[in-house]
Amino acid sequence: MSRTFSAIEVFEIAEQIERNGRIFYSKAAERFRDSDAGGIFARLADWEVKHEAAFAALRKHLAKEPEHLSGIVPEDLPVDARVMAGLSAFSIHADSTGELDRCKTQADALKIALHKEKDTIVFYTGLKEFVPVDVAASEIDGIIAEELRHVRIIIEALEDCR
């Protein structure tokens, strides 16, 4: 039997990913606070908070919709969103901030951040396929667009490190 995710579950997953991203970027900002990268990491952490809030608002809005609009299939057992979030770049199953301990330079940390942002975009793109609500899918597209801007900012910061 194939599993259908509800839009509500997708947004729960996305909220967890954004929380994980905020934790990673906050620790990176602290670790590199005396560098240009520290400021970039602090901004990225702030943006992750905004993304989490956007996903939470969408989830709450969809929870008020009739079942057929939120994509819920009643006979499906709920999948723990934390398990799905663990598959993303900002995994909850491993301490992704531990990677920062191995960074010798701000460029090293920026490369890790770039990898995580790209993986998050791929993850959100894949999750969008499970969302049967057009409005929710377009909202995810908006978050993906913002994540792409994060990629650009990180790439520019990496170029400045050279």
C-alpha positions, 0 to 999 in steps of 0.5 A: 500500500502506498503512503499518502502524506497529508499537507499537514504532515509535510508542513510538520516535517518542514517545521522540524527541518527549519528548527534543525537549520536554525540550530545549526546556523545559530551554532555556526554564527557563534563559532564564527562570530568574529568573521563575515561568515558569522553574520551570514550564519546569524541571518540564515538562522533568522530566516530559518525561524521565519520559514518555520513560522510560515510552515506552521501558519500553513499547517494551521490553515490547512488543519481547518480545511475539509479532509479532502482539501488537506490531503488526509487519507483517514485509513493511513496511519500517521507517519512521524514527521520527525522521522521524515525530517531525519532524512533531510540535510538538517537531520534530527537523528545525528548532531549536524552541528558536530560537523562544525567542530571539524571546520578549520575555516569559515569557508569549510563551514560555508561549504557544509551550509551550502551542501545542507541548503541544496539538500533541503531544496531537493527534500522540499521539492520531493515532499511537494509531490506528496502535497495534493493541495495546489495552494500548499504546493505553491507555498512550498515553492515560495520557501524553495525560492528563498532557500535558493537565495540562501544558496546564492548568498552562501556561494557569494560568501565562499567567493569572498573567502578566496 
